[in-house]
Amino acid sequence: MNSTATPTPSRAHVRPFASAAFLASAALMLTGCGTSTTSAPDSGPATSAAESVTVENTWVKAADSGMSAAFGEINNTGEGDVTIVSVASPASTALELHETVENETGAMTMREKGGGFTIAPGETLTLEPGGNHIMLMDLPEPVVAGDELSFTLTFSDDSTLDFTAPAKDYAGANENYEDGDMGDMGGDMEMDHSEMDHSEHADNS
């Protein structure tokens, strides 16, 4: 009796099945070990200059007509420089940021601060009689003690900050144009310190 042996699959028959099993296994491995990508966290919009600034101890010199000035402390609580480039208020038709410097004769002269006031991180810009200040010119109506005046600061990044300041009587820091012409906004102004007495401001605080 002749027995018929089961033919052994040739290598040609085994290779396709082995290759298919290998590819399936590789696909599963790739699926399980895929690379995940984590995007950087969104830091949000950059902080504007106005958001980094606080304004304190503000006040305005009472005046019947002509000119007045606003004072106070402007604090930079941020991590970068901030620059105040302009100021506006319904109380005046012409406002300027003024610095006070000593001229060649030794007199204190105030002039518009070119480029505005830059405040470093953690620093405070002090506006005070006889020093830097906000000048209000061509007052449309008297600034009376007790009035509450509104102001808007504009920074170099176009952000703005509103604040209010009470008007107070103050006899010091009388400002006069050197040429006596209040219409000449381009000229320097001379500070008259003959009546300067900071104790008067303290009495009115």
C-alpha positions in Angstrom: 0.0 0.0 0.0 1.5 3.2 -1.1 1.1 6.2 1.3 1.0 9.6 -0.1 3.0 12.2 1.9 1.6 15.6 2.5 3.6 17.9 0.4 5.6 20.4 2.4 4.9 24.0 1.4 7.7 25.4 -0.6 9.5 28.6 0.5 7.7 30.3 -2.3 4.4 29.5 -0.5 5.6 30.5 3.0 7.2 33.9 2.2 3.9 35.8 1.3 2.2 34.7 4.5 5.3 35.6 6.6 5.6 39.0 4.9 1.9 39.8 5.5 2.2 38.9 9.2 5.3 41.1 9.5 3.7 44.1 7.9 0.6 43.8 10.1 2.8 43.6 13.2 4.9 46.6 12.1 1.7 48.6 11.4 0.5 47.8 15.0 3.8 48.8 16.4 3.8 52.1 14.5 0.2 52.8 15.7 1.0 52.2 19.3 4.3 54.2 19.3 3.2 57.2 17.3 5.0 60.4 18.1 2.9 63.0 19.9 3.4 66.7 19.3 2.8 69.3 22.0 2.3 72.9 20.8 3.7 75.7 22.9 1.2 77.3 25.3 -0.4 80.4 24.1 1.1 83.3 26.1 -1.8 85.6 25.1 -1.6 89.1 23.9 1.3 91.3 24.9 0.5 93.7 27.8 -0.1 97.2 26.6 1.7 100.2 28.2 -1.6 101.5 29.7 -2.1 98.1 31.5 1.3 98.5 33.1 0.7 102.0 34.5 -1.0 103.4 37.6 -1.7 107.1 38.4 -1.8 108.4 41.9 -2.0 111.6 44.0 -3.2 113.7 41.1 -4.3 117.3 41.4 -4.7 120.4 39.2 -3.9 124.0 40.1 -7.1 126.1 40.2 -7.1 129.0 37.7 -9.5 131.7 36.6 -8.3 131.8 33.0 -5.2 131.3 30.8 -3.1 128.4 32.0 -3.0 125.7 34.7 -1.0 122.6 35.3 -1.7 119.0 36.5 0.5 117.0 38.8 0.7 113.5 40.3 2.7 110.3 40.2 2.7 107.9 37.2 4.0 104.5 38.1 5.3 101.8 35.7 4.5 98.4 37.2 5.4 96.5 34.1 8.6 94.8 32.8 9.4 97.2 30.0 9.7 100.9 29.3 6.5 102.9 28.7 6.5 106.3 27.0 3.7 108.9 27.4 3.5 110.8 24.1 0.4 113.0 24.7 -2.4 114.0 27.0 -5.9 115.2 26.4 -8.6 116.8 28.6 -11.9 118.5 28.1 -10.6 121.2 30.6 -8.1 122.6 28.0 -8.0 123.2 24.3 -4.2 122.7 24.3 -2.3 120.4 26.6 1.5 119.7 26.6 3.9 117.5 28.5 6.4 119.9 30.0 9.8 119.4 31.5 11.6 122.0 33.6 15.2 122.8 33.0 17.7 125.4 34.0 18.6 127.8 31.3 21.9 129.7 30.7 20.9 132.5 33.1 20.1 130.0 35.9 16.4 130.6 35.7 14.1 127.5 35.6 12.5 127.3 32.2 9.8 124.9 31.2 9.4 123.5 27.7 7.5 120.8 25.9 9.1 117.4 26.4 10.2 116.2 23.0 9.4 112.5 22.5 7.3 112.4 25.6 8.1 111.0 29.0 9.7 107.5 29.2 9.3 105.6 32.4 11.6 102.6 33.1 10.2 99.4 34.7 9.5 99.9 38.4 10.1 103.6 38.2 7.8 106.6 38.9 7.4 109.8 37.0 6.7 112.5 39.5 4.8 115.6 38.2 5.1 118.5 40.6 5.2 122.3 40.9 8.6 123.5 39.7 9.3 120.2 37.9 7.8 118.1 35.2 4.1 118.6 34.7 1.1 118.5 32.4 0.4 122.0 31.0 -3.2 123.1 30.4 -3.3 126.2 28.1 -6.1 128.3 26.7 -8.6 127.3 29.4 -12.1 127.5 27.9 -13.5 128.2 31.4 -12.2 128.6 35.0 -10.7 125.6 36.9 -12.4 126.0 40.3 -11.1 124.3 43.5 -13.2 121.3 44.0 -13.7 120.5 40.3 -12.9 117.0 39.2 -11.1 117.1 35.8 -10.7 114.1 33.5 -7.5 113.3 31.5 -6.4 110.7 28.9 -2.8 109.7 28.6 -1.7 108.2 25.2 1.3 106.0 25.1 3.7 105.2 22.2 1.9 101.9 21.5 -1.4 103.9 21.0 -2.9 102.5 24.2 -4.7 105.0 26.5 -5.3 105.5 30.2 -8.0 107.7 31.8 -7.7 109.3 35.2 -9.2 112.1 37.1 -7.7 114.9 39.2 -9.3 117.3 41.7 -8.6 121.0 41.3 -7.0 122.8 44.3 -6.0 126.3 45.2 -2.2 126.8 44.9 -0.3 130.1 44.9 3.1 128.8 43.8 4.5 127.9 40.4 3.1 130.8 38.5 4.0 130.2 34.8 4.7 133.0 32.4 5.9 133.0 28.8 9.3 134.6 28.4 8.1 136.8 25.6 4.7 137.5 27.3 2.8 136.1 24.4 0.5 133.2 25.5 -0.3 132.5 21.9 3.2 131.5 21.1 3.2 127.9 21.9 6.6 127.3 20.5 8.5 129.5 23.1 9.9 128.4 26.4 8.1 129.5 29.6 9.8 130.9 32.6 8.9 129.5 36.0 8.3 132.1 38.7 9.3 130.5 42.0 9.1 133.6 44.1 5.9 132.3 45.7 6.7 128.6 45.6 5.7 126.9 48.8 5.1 123.2 48.8 3.5 123.4 52.2 0.5 125.1 50.6 -0.1 121.9 48.5 0.1 119.8 51.6 -2.5 122.0 53.4 -4.9 121.5 50.5 -4.4 117.8 50.2 
